[in-house]
Amino acid sequence: MILIIALAGLASACDGSGSTGPGSGSTAPADVTTASAKAQAAAAKSKSHGNGARSVSEETDDFLFKYSYPASAGRIPELADLLDARLDKQRAELSAESQQAREDARREGFPYNKHSFTAEWKRVADLPGWLSLSVDIATYSGGAHGNYTVESLVWDKEAKRAMKAIDLFVSPAALEQAYGDRFCKGLNVERGKRRGAPVKEGSDDMFDQCPGIGELEVLVGSSNNRTFNRLTLYAGPYVAGPYVEGAYEVNLPVDKAILDAVKPEYRDAFSARN
């Protein structure tokens, strides 16, 4: 993409009524070579590899793109291929959307604000048969503020396939029933800390309600590096409170009720946490 922009810039600079002198309608091979080398150097600087980890950072006039994943993910070839494919897809989407937004801004006569996309994959738990990851995603598309969220990915090392953490359970409803009111109680404790006052019982304020599991992201973690024995329930901006309060995370130890909600084929990957 950077190379294409560099060549397009050279062509437009040499193609117009303001050009003068011999060869004003063409680009000298030496100029193309120099521009190409600079573009390739810039692209090379945007990537870094080490022990399987990967980090990509690219900024153009239209967008800022950042994407990274840890060594624990990069050392699994099939998983690295999957994450690289997502990188390419998300970068292509950002490029197309930002170019369209710039054209729209020019046509409507208002300033263009550079778009951005950041995805940072992190290790949650690395077990003998499983790798649990989370990804912090932040986006900005020209509005008053950006947005952010967290998503899960669990890699089955034996089957060599990815799934979301919620897919380890019989159903979302079964997991929600298993943890009962523990999430809501934990959430209200955190709300009270941030707001400086406890949540009023029976309040009809939308930001005092307890989100259902369909509004949450489930992550699976471990304290023993052998089995999943902890859940993290993530509520993004506007889900459990106004934007200014940020996201909420509630950690729950795995107990018998939660174990019973795990699909039988995955139960050996879990244990109750005392």
Sequence and secondary structure as in RCSB ss.txt:
>XXXX:A:sequence
MILIIALAGLASACDGSGSTGPGSGSTAPADVTTASAKAQAAAAKSKSHGNGARSVSEETDDFLFKYSYPASAGR
IPELADLLDARLDKQRAELSAESQQAREDARREGFPYNKHSFTAEWKRVADLPGWLSLSVDIATYSGGAHGNYTV
ESLVWDKEAKRAMKAIDLFVSPAALEQAYGDRFCKGLNVERGKRRGAPVKEGSDDMFDQCPGIGELEVLVGSSNN
RTFNRLTLYAGPYVAGPYVEGAYEVNLPVDKAILDAVKPEYRDAFSARN
>XXXX:A:secstr
 HHHHHHHHHHHHTSSTT  STTTTS  HHHHHHHHHHHHHHHHHTEEEETTEEEEEEE SSEEEEEEE HHHHT
SHHHHHHHHHHHHHHHHHHHHHHHHHHHHHHHHT     EEEEEEEEEEEE SSEEEEEEEEEEE SSSS EEEE
EEEEEETTTTEEE GGGGBS HHHHHHHHTTHHHHHHHHHHHHHHTS   TT   GGGS   GGGSEEEEE SSS
SSB EEEEEE TTTSS GGG  EEEEEE  HHHHHTB GGGGGGB    
